Amino acid sequence: MEQKKKDIKPMAYRMTPEVKEFVDSNAKKTYRSAQGMMDYLISKVMEMEKKGEFIIQ
């Protein structure tokens, strides 16, 4: 994901316990931080949405 540094602003996001458990467990498996795992997951969703494999409704 390409981002301009001046456009990056902190975003508060409170995960549900189920989402937090999912993110944390997968982050540990891949040696990523929870933030790194969220970035990875969102980038995959964005790719799938662009290809038409995933539709956000």
mmCIF file of the N, C-alpha and C atoms, coordinates in Angstrom:
data_MODEL
# 
_entry.id   MODEL 
# 
loop_
_atom_site.group_PDB 
_atom_site.id 
_atom_site.type_symbol 
_atom_site.label_atom_id 
_atom_site.label_alt_id 
_atom_site.label_comp_id 
_atom_site.label_asym_id 
_atom_site.label_entity_id 
_atom_site.label_seq_id 
_atom_site.pdbx_PDB_ins_code 
_atom_site.Cartn_x 
_atom_site.Cartn_y 
_atom_site.Cartn_z 
_atom_site.occupancy 
_atom_site.B_iso_or_equiv 
_atom_site.pdbx_formal_charge 
_atom_site.auth_seq_id 
_atom_site.auth_comp_id 
_atom_site.auth_asym_id 
_atom_site.auth_atom_id 
_atom_site.pdbx_PDB_model_num 
ATOM 1   N N  . MET A 1 1  ? 0.843   -1.177  0.000  1.00 0.00 ? 1  MET A N  1 
ATOM 2   C CA . MET A 1 1  ? 0.000   0.000   0.000  1.00 0.00 ? 1  MET A CA 1 
ATOM 3   C C  . MET A 1 1  ? 0.888   1.241   0.000  1.00 0.00 ? 1  MET A C  1 
ATOM 4   N N  . GLU A 1 2  ? 0.735   2.057   -1.006 1.00 0.00 ? 2  GLU A N  1 
ATOM 5   C CA . GLU A 1 2  ? 1.481   3.299   -1.040 1.00 0.00 ? 2  GLU A CA 1 
ATOM 6   C C  . GLU A 1 2  ? 0.709   4.369   -0.290 1.00 0.00 ? 2  GLU A C  1 
ATOM 7   N N  . GLN A 1 3  ? 1.412   5.078   0.577  1.00 0.00 ? 3  GLN A N  1 
ATOM 8   C CA . GLN A 1 3  ? 0.783   6.143   1.343  1.00 0.00 ? 3  GLN A CA 1 
ATOM 9   C C  . GLN A 1 3  ? 1.731   7.329   1.391  1.00 0.00 ? 3  GLN A C  1 
ATOM 10  N N  . LYS A 1 4  ? 1.156   8.506   1.382  1.00 0.00 ? 4  LYS A N  1 
ATOM 11  C CA . LYS A 1 4  ? 1.946   9.707   1.564  1.00 0.00 ? 4  LYS A CA 1 
ATOM 12  C C  . LYS A 1 4  ? 2.029   9.957   3.063  1.00 0.00 ? 4  LYS A C  1 
ATOM 13  N N  . LYS A 1 5  ? 3.228   10.230  3.549  1.00 0.00 ? 5  LYS A N  1 
ATOM 14  C CA . LYS A 1 5  ? 3.411   10.401  4.985  1.00 0.00 ? 5  LYS A CA 1 
ATOM 15  C C  . LYS A 1 5  ? 2.551   11.520  5.558  1.00 0.00 ? 5  LYS A C  1 
ATOM 16  N N  . LYS A 1 6  ? 2.349   12.590  4.816  1.00 0.00 ? 6  LYS A N  1 
ATOM 17  C CA . LYS A 1 6  ? 1.572   13.701  5.346  1.00 0.00 ? 6  LYS A CA 1 
ATOM 18  C C  . LYS A 1 6  ? 0.083   13.367  5.472  1.00 0.00 ? 6  LYS A C  1 
ATOM 19  N N  . ASP A 1 7  ? -0.375  12.341  4.741  1.00 0.00 ? 7  ASP A N  1 
ATOM 20  C CA . ASP A 1 7  ? -1.788  11.970  4.780  1.00 0.00 ? 7  ASP A CA 1 
ATOM 21  C C  . ASP A 1 7  ? -2.116  10.942  5.856  1.00 0.00 ? 7  ASP A C  1 
ATOM 22  N N  . ILE A 1 8  ? -1.112  10.383  6.527  1.00 0.00 ? 8  ILE A N  1 
ATOM 23  C CA . ILE A 1 8  ? -1.344  9.342   7.522  1.00 0.00 ? 8  ILE A CA 1 
ATOM 24  C C  . ILE A 1 8  ? -1.728  9.987   8.848  1.00 0.00 ? 8  ILE A C  1 
ATOM 25  N N  . LYS A 1 9  ? -2.900  9.608   9.338  1.00 0.00 ? 9  LYS A N  1 
ATOM 26  C CA . LYS A 1 9  ? -3.377  10.107  10.622 1.00 0.00 ? 9  LYS A CA 1 
ATOM 27  C C  . LYS A 1 9  ? -3.757  8.910   11.478 1.00 0.00 ? 9  LYS A C  1 
ATOM 28  N N  . PRO A 1 10 ? -3.513  8.976   12.780 1.00 0.00 ? 10 PRO A N  1 
ATOM 29  C CA . PRO A 1 10 ? -3.895  7.863   13.651 1.00 0.00 ? 10 PRO A CA 1 
ATOM 30  C C  . PRO A 1 10 ? -5.400  7.621   13.600 1.00 0.00 ? 10 PRO A C  1 
ATOM 31  N N  . MET A 1 11 ? -5.764  6.348   13.663 1.00 0.00 ? 11 MET A N  1 
ATOM 32  C CA . MET A 1 11 ? -7.175  5.993   13.648 1.00 0.00 ? 11 MET A CA 1 
ATOM 33  C C  . MET A 1 11 ? -7.451  5.095   14.854 1.00 0.00 ? 11 MET A C  1 
ATOM 34  N N  . ALA A 1 12 ? -8.359  5.508   15.681 1.00 0.00 ? 12 ALA A N  1 
ATOM 35  C CA . ALA A 1 12 ? -8.726  4.688   16.835 1.00 0.00 ? 12 ALA A CA 1 
ATOM 36  C C  . ALA A 1 12 ? -9.706  3.611   16.383 1.00 0.00 ? 12 ALA A C  1 
ATOM 37  N N  . TYR A 1 13 ? -9.405  2.384   16.737 1.00 0.00 ? 13 TYR A N  1 
ATOM 38  C CA . TYR A 1 13 ? -10.285 1.271   16.384 1.00 0.00 ? 13 TYR A CA 1 
ATOM 39  C C  . TYR A 1 13 ? -10.297 0.299   17.551 1.00 0.00 ? 13 TYR A C  1 
ATOM 40  N N  . ARG A 1 14 ? -11.467 0.075   18.110 1.00 0.00 ? 14 ARG A N  1 
ATOM 41  C CA . ARG A 1 14 ? -11.593 -0.881  19.211 1.00 0.00 ? 14 ARG A CA 1 
ATOM 42  C C  . ARG A 1 14 ? -12.117 -2.189  18.657 1.00 0.00 ? 14 ARG A C  1 
ATOM 43  N N  . MET A 1 15 ? -11.283 -3.201  18.742 1.00 0.00 ? 15 MET A N  1 
ATOM 44  C CA . MET A 1 15 ? -11.662 -4.510  18.229 1.00 0.00 ? 15 MET A CA 1 
ATOM 45  C C  . MET A 1 15 ? -12.581 -5.226  19.211 1.00 0.00 ? 15 MET A C  1 
ATOM 46  N N  . THR A 1 16 ? -13.496 -6.002  18.655 1.00 0.00 ? 16 THR A N  1 
ATOM 47  C CA . THR A 1 16 ? -14.289 -6.876  19.513 1.00 0.00 ? 16 THR A CA 1 
ATOM 48  C C  . THR A 1 16 ? -13.336 -7.949  20.039 1.00 0.00 ? 16 THR A C  1 
ATOM 49  N N  . PRO A 1 17 ? -13.687 -8.601  21.138 1.00 0.00 ? 17 PRO A N  1 
ATOM 50  C CA . PRO A 1 17 ? -12.801 -9.641  21.675 1.00 0.00 ? 17 PRO A CA 1 
ATOM 51  C C  . PRO A 1 17 ? -12.477 -10.742 20.657 1.00 0.00 ? 17 PRO A C  1 
ATOM 52  N N  . GLU A 1 18 ? -13.464 -11.108 19.833 1.00 0.00 ? 18 GLU A N  1 
ATOM 53  C CA . GLU A 1 18 ? -13.236 -12.156 18.836 1.00 0.00 ? 18 GLU A CA 1 
ATOM 54  C C  . GLU A 1 18 ? -12.237 -11.702 17.774 1.00 0.00 ? 18 GLU A C  1 
ATOM 55  N N  . VAL A 1 19 ? -12.381 -10.461 17.326 1.00 0.00 ? 19 VAL A N  1 
ATOM 56  C CA . VAL A 1 19 ? -11.466 -9.929  16.310 1.00 0.00 ? 19 VAL A CA 1 
ATOM 57  C C  . VAL A 1 19 ? -10.066 -9.799  16.897 1.00 0.00 ? 19 VAL A C  1 
ATOM 58  N N  . LYS A 1 20 ? -9.963  -9.301  18.117 1.00 0.00 ? 20 LYS A N  1 
ATOM 59  C CA . LYS A 1 20 ? -8.655  -9.152  18.772 1.00 0.00 ? 20 LYS A CA 1 
ATOM 60  C C  . LYS A 1 20 ? -7.958  -10.501 18.906 1.00 0.00 ? 20 LYS A C  1 
ATOM 61  N N  . GLU A 1 21 ? -8.698  -11.515 19.314 1.00 0.00 ? 21 GLU A N  1 
ATOM 62  C CA . GLU A 1 21 ? -8.115  -12.854 19.449 1.00 0.00 ? 21 GLU A CA 1 
ATOM 63  C C  . GLU A 1 21 ? -7.622  -13.369 18.090 1.00 0.00 ? 21 GLU A C  1 
ATOM 64  N N  . PHE A 1 22 ? -8.429  -13.176 17.048 1.00 0.00 ? 22 PHE A N  1 
ATOM 65  C CA . PHE A 1 22 ? -8.060  -13.603 15.693 1.00 0.00 ? 22 PHE A CA 1 
ATOM 66  C C  . PHE A 1 22 ? -6.797  -12.886 15.227 1.00 0.00 ? 22 PHE A C  1 
ATOM 67  N N  . VAL A 1 23 ? -6.774  -11.569 15.373 1.00 0.00 ? 23 VAL A N  1 
ATOM 68  C CA . VAL A 1 23 ? -5.628  -10.770 14.920 1.00 0.00 ? 23 VAL A CA 1 
ATOM 69  C C  . VAL A 1 23 ? -4.380  -11.139 15.712 1.00 0.00 ? 23 VAL A C  1 
ATOM 70  N N  . ASP A 1 24 ? -4.494  -11.207 17.030 1.00 0.00 ? 24 ASP A N  1 
ATOM 71  C CA . ASP A 1 24 ? -3.336  -11.529 17.862 1.00 0.00 ? 24 ASP A CA 1 
ATOM 72  C C  . ASP A 1 24 ? -2.784  -12.922 17.568 1.00 0.00 ? 24 ASP A C  1 
ATOM 73  N N  . SER A 1 25 ? -3.660  -13.907 17.431 1.00 0.00 ? 25 SER A N  1 
ATOM 74  C CA . SER A 1 25 ? -3.180  -15.274 17.189 1.00 0.00 ? 25 SER A CA 1 
ATOM 75  C C  . SER A 1 25 ? -2.504  -15.385 15.826 1.00 0.00 ? 25 SER A C  1 
ATOM 76  N N  . ASN A 1 26 ? -3.048  -14.728 14.813 1.00 0.00 ? 26 ASN A N  1 
ATOM 77  C CA . ASN A 1 26 ? -2.423  -14.772 13.489 1.00 0.00 ? 26 ASN A CA 1 
ATOM 78  C C  . ASN A 1 26 ? -1.161  -13.922 13.430 1.00 0.00 ? 26 ASN A C  1 
ATOM 79  N N  . ALA A 1 27 ? -1.118  -12.850 14.188 1.00 0.00 ? 27 ALA A N  1 
ATOM 80  C CA . ALA A 1 27 ? 0.094   -12.027 14.240 1.00 0.00 ? 27 ALA A CA 1 
ATOM 81  C C  . ALA A 1 27 ? 1.248   -12.837 14.831 1.00 0.00 ? 27 ALA A C  1 
ATOM 82  N N  . LYS A 1 28 ? 0.970   -13.605 15.874 1.00 0.00 ? 28 LYS A N  1 
ATOM 83  C CA . LYS A 1 28 ? 2.023   -14.427 16.485 1.00 0.00 ? 28 LYS A CA 1 
ATOM 84  C C  . LYS A 1 28 ? 2.531   -15.482 15.511 1.00 0.00 ? 28 LYS A C  1 
ATOM 85  N N  . LYS A 1 29 ? 1.619   -16.083 14.739 1.00 0.00 ? 29 LYS A N  1 
ATOM 86  C CA . LYS A 1 29 ? 2.016   -17.123 13.772 1.00 0.00 ? 29 LYS A CA 1 
ATOM 87  C C  . LYS A 1 29 ? 2.950   -16.573 12.701 1.00 0.00 ? 29 LYS A C  1 
ATOM 88  N N  . THR A 1 30 ? 2.755   -15.316 12.333 1.00 0.00 ? 30 THR A N  1 
ATOM 89  C CA . THR A 1 30 ? 3.520   -14.723 11.234 1.00 0.00 ? 30 THR A CA 1 
ATOM 90  C C  . THR A 1 30 ? 4.596   -13.755 11.713 1.00 0.00 ? 30 THR A C  1 
ATOM 91  N N  . TYR A 1 31 ? 4.814   -13.696 13.017 1.00 0.00 ? 31 TYR A N  1 
ATOM 92  C CA . TYR A 1 31 ? 5.827   -12.815 13.604 1.00 0.00 ? 31 TYR A CA 1 
ATOM 93  C C  . TYR A 1 31 ? 5.587   -11.347 13.259 1.00 0.00 ? 31 TYR A C  1 
ATOM 94  N N  . ARG A 1 32 ? 4.318   -10.965 13.183 1.00 0.00 ? 32 ARG A N  1 
ATOM 95  C CA . ARG A 1 32 ? 3.952   -9.566  12.946 1.00 0.00 ? 32 ARG A CA 1 
ATOM 96  C C  . ARG A 1 32 ? 3.377   -8.992  14.236 1.00 0.00 ? 32 ARG A C  1 
ATOM 97  N N  . SER A 1 33 ? 3.314   -7.667  14.292 1.00 0.00 ? 33 SER A N  1 
ATOM 98  C CA . SER A 1 33 ? 2.580   -7.019  15.373 1.00 0.00 ? 33 SER A CA 1 
ATOM 99  C C  . SER A 1 33 ? 1.099   -7.054  15.006 1.00 0.00 ? 33 SER A C  1 
ATOM 100 N N  . ALA A 1 34 ? 0.248   -6.755  15.972 1.00 0.00 ? 34 ALA A N  1 
ATOM 101 C CA . ALA A 1 34 ? -1.190  -6.698  15.684 1.00 0.00 ? 34 ALA A CA 1 
ATOM 102 C C  . ALA A 1 34 ? -1.465  -5.632  14.623 1.00 0.00 ? 34 ALA A C  1 
ATOM 103 N N  . GLN A 1 35 ? -0.784  -4.486  14.709 1.00 0.00 ? 35 GLN A N  1 
ATOM 104 C CA . GLN A 1 35 ? -0.963  -3.428  13.710 1.00 0.00 ? 35 GLN A CA 1 
ATOM 105 C C  . GLN A 1 35 ? -0.504  -3.904  12.336 1.00 0.00 ? 35 GLN A C  1 
ATOM 106 N N  . GLY A 1 36 ? 0.616   -4.609  12.294 1.00 0.00 ? 36 GLY A N  1 
ATOM 107 C CA . GLY A 1 36 ? 1.108   -5.153  11.034 1.00 0.00 ? 36 GLY A CA 1 
ATOM 108 C C  . GLY A 1 36 ? 0.139   -6.153  10.438 1.00 0.00 ? 36 GLY A C  1 
ATOM 109 N N  . MET A 1 37 ? -0.472  -6.969  11.286 1.00 0.00 ? 37 MET A N  1 
ATOM 110 C CA . MET A 1 37 ? -1.451  -7.951  10.814 1.00 0.00 ? 37 MET A CA 1 
ATOM 111 C C  . MET A 1 37 ? -2.688  -7.244  10.279 1.00 0.00 ? 37 MET A C  1 
ATOM 112 N N  . MET A 1 38 ? -3.154  -6.200  10.953 1.00 0.00 ? 38 MET A N  1 
ATOM 113 C CA . MET A 1 38 ? -4.314  -5.444  10.468 1.00 0.00 ? 38 MET A CA 1 
ATOM 114 C C  . MET A 1 38 ? -4.002  -4.808  9.113  1.00 0.00 ? 38 MET A C  1 
ATOM 115 N N  . ASP A 1 39 ? -2.813  -4.234  8.968  1.00 0.00 ? 39 ASP A N  1 
ATOM 116 C CA . ASP A 1 39 ? -2.412  -3.648  7.682  1.00 0.00 ? 39 ASP A CA 1 
ATOM 117 C C  . ASP A 1 39 ? -2.417  -4.706  6.587  1.00 0.00 ? 39 ASP A C  1 
ATOM 118 N N  . TYR A 1 40 ? -1.880  -5.886  6.900  1.00 0.00 ? 40 TYR A N  1 
ATOM 119 C CA . TYR A 1 40 ? -1.839  -6.987  5.934  1.00 0.00 ? 40 TYR A CA 1 
ATOM 120 C C  . TYR A 1 40 ? -3.250  -7.417  5.541  1.00 0.00 ? 40 TYR A C  1 
ATOM 121 N N  . LEU A 1 41 ? -4.118  -7.619  6.528  1.00 0.00 ? 41 LEU A N  1 
ATOM 122 C CA . LEU A 1 41 ? -5.486  -8.068  6.248  1.00 0.00 ? 41 LEU A CA 1 
ATOM 123 C C  . LEU A 1 41 ? -6.249  -7.046  5.409  1.00 0.00 ? 41 LEU A C  1 
ATOM 124 N N  . ILE A 1 42 ? -6.130  -5.782  5.763  1.00 0.00 ? 42 ILE A N  1 
ATOM 125 C CA . ILE A 1 42 ? -6.830  -4.733  5.017  1.00 0.00 ? 42 ILE A CA 1 
ATOM 126 C C  . ILE A 1 42 ? -6.305  -4.648  3.585  1.00 0.00 ? 42 ILE A C  1 
ATOM 127 N N  . SER A 1 43 ? -4.990  -4.786  3.401  1.00 0.00 ? 43 SER A N  1 
ATOM 128 C CA . SER A 1 43 ? -4.451  -4.731  2.038  1.00 0.00 ? 43 SER A CA 1 
ATOM 129 C C  . SER A 1 43 ? -4.967  -5.899  1.208  1.00 0.00 ? 43 SER A C  1 
ATOM 130 N N  . LYS A 1 44 ? -5.105  -7.087  1.816  1.00 0.00 ? 44 LYS A N  1 
ATOM 131 C CA . LYS A 1 44 ? -5.655  -8.246  1.099  1.00 0.00 ? 44 LYS A CA 1 
ATOM 132 C C  . LYS A 1 44 ? -7.118  -8.012  0.729  1.00 0.00 ? 44 LYS A C  1 
ATOM 133 N N  . VAL A 1 45 ? -7.898  -7.453  1.639  1.00 0.00 ? 45 VAL A N  1 
ATOM 134 C CA . VAL A 1 45 ? -9.305  -7.153  1.353  1.00 0.00 ? 45 VAL A CA 1 
ATOM 135 C C  . VAL A 1 45 ? -9.399  -6.141  0.221  1.00 0.00 ? 45 VAL A C  1 
ATOM 136 N N  . MET A 1 46 ? -8.530  -5.128  0.235  1.00 0.00 ? 46 MET A N  1 
ATOM 137 C CA . MET A 1 46 ? -8.536  -4.122  -0.823 1.00 0.00 ? 46 MET A CA 1 
ATOM 138 C C  . MET A 1 46 ? -8.213  -4.746  -2.178 1.00 0.00 ? 46 MET A C  1 
ATOM 139 N N  . GLU A 1 47 ? -7.231  -5.651  -2.219 1.00 0.00 ? 47 GLU A N  1 
ATOM 140 C CA . GLU A 1 47 ? -6.895  -6.344  -3.469 1.00 0.00 ? 47 GLU A CA 1 
ATOM 141 C C  . GLU A 1 47 ? -8.074  -7.166  -3.968 1.00 0.00 ? 47 GLU A C  1 
ATOM 142 N N  . MET A 1 48 ? -8.710  -7.911  -3.063 1.00 0.00 ? 48 MET A N  1 
ATOM 143 C CA . MET A 1 48 ? -9.847  -8.752  -3.434 1.00 0.00 ? 48 MET A CA 1 
ATOM 144 C C  . MET A 1 48 ? -11.005 -7.905  -3.944 1.00 0.00 ? 48 MET A C  1 
ATOM 145 N N  . GLU A 1 49 ? -11.221 -6.751  -3.322 1.00 0.00 ? 49 GLU A N  1 
ATOM 146 C CA . GLU A 1 49 ? -12.312 -5.864  -3.730 1.00 0.00 ? 49 GLU A CA 1 
ATOM 147 C C  . GLU A 1 49 ? -12.043 -5.303  -5.126 1.00 0.00 ? 49 GLU A C  1 
ATOM 148 N N  . LYS A 1 50 ? -10.804 -4.944  -5.405 1.00 0.00 ? 50 LYS A N  1 
ATOM 149 C CA . LYS A 1 50 ? -10.445 -4.422  -6.729 1.00 0.00 ? 50 LYS A CA 1 
ATOM 150 C C  . LYS A 1 50 ? -10.632 -5.472  -7.820 1.00 0.00 ? 50 LYS A C  1 
ATOM 151 N N  . LYS A 1 51 ? -10.361 -6.739  -7.483 1.00 0.00 ? 51 LYS A N  1 
ATOM 152 C CA . LYS A 1 51 ? -10.497 -7.832  -8.452 1.00 0.00 ? 51 LYS A CA 1 
ATOM 153 C C  . LYS A 1 51 ? -11.938 -8.318  -8.574 1.00 0.00 ? 51 LYS A C  1 
ATOM 154 N N  . GLY A 1 52 ? -12.827 -7.824  -7.713 1.00 0.00 ? 52 GLY A N  1 
ATOM 155 C CA . GLY A 1 52 ? -14.217 -8.253  -7.746 1.00 0.00 ? 52 GLY A CA 1 
ATOM 156 C C  . GLY A 1 52 ? -14.467 -9.549  -6.999 1.00 0.00 ? 52 GLY A C  1 
ATOM 157 N N  . GLU A 1 53 ? -13.475 -10.026 -6.245 1.00 0.00 ? 53 GLU A N  1 
ATOM 158 C CA . GLU A 1 53 ? -13.610 -11.264 -5.481 1.00 0.00 ? 53 GLU A CA 1 
ATOM 159 C C  . GLU A 1 53 ? -14.342 -11.047 -4.164 1.00 0.00 ? 53 GLU A C  1 
ATOM 160 N N  . PHE A 1 54 ? -14.442 -9.799  -3.745 1.00 0.00 ? 54 PHE A N  1 
ATOM 161 C CA . PHE A 1 54 ? -15.034 -9.452  -2.458 1.00 0.00 ? 54 PHE A CA 1 
ATOM 162 C C  . PHE A 1 54 ? -15.830 -8.176  -2.658 1.00 0.00 ? 54 PHE A C  1 
ATOM 163 N N  . ILE A 1 55 ? -17.063 -8.162  -2.222 1.00 0.00 ? 55 ILE A N  1 
ATOM 164 C CA . ILE A 1 55 ? -17.914 -6.982  -2.382 1.00 0.00 ? 55 ILE A CA 1 
ATOM 165 C C  . ILE A 1 55 ? -18.270 -6.441  -1.008 1.00 0.00 ? 55 ILE A C  1 
ATOM 166 N N  . ILE A 1 56 ? -17.973 -5.184  -0.780 1.00 0.00 ? 56 ILE A N  1 
ATOM 167 C CA . ILE A 1 56 ? -18.317 -4.537  0.483  1.00 0.00 ? 56 ILE A CA 1 
ATOM 168 C C  . ILE A 1 56 ? -19.697 -3.940  0.327  1.00 0.00 ? 56 ILE A C  1 
ATOM 169 N N  . GLN A 1 57 ? -20.604 -4.370  1.170  1.00 0.00 ? 57 GLN A N  1 
ATOM 170 C CA . GLN A 1 57 ? -21.994 -3.896  1.073  1.00 0.00 ? 57 GLN A CA 1 
ATOM 171 C C  . GLN A 1 57 ? -22.361 -3.051  2.256  1.00 0.00 ? 57 GLN A C  1 
# 
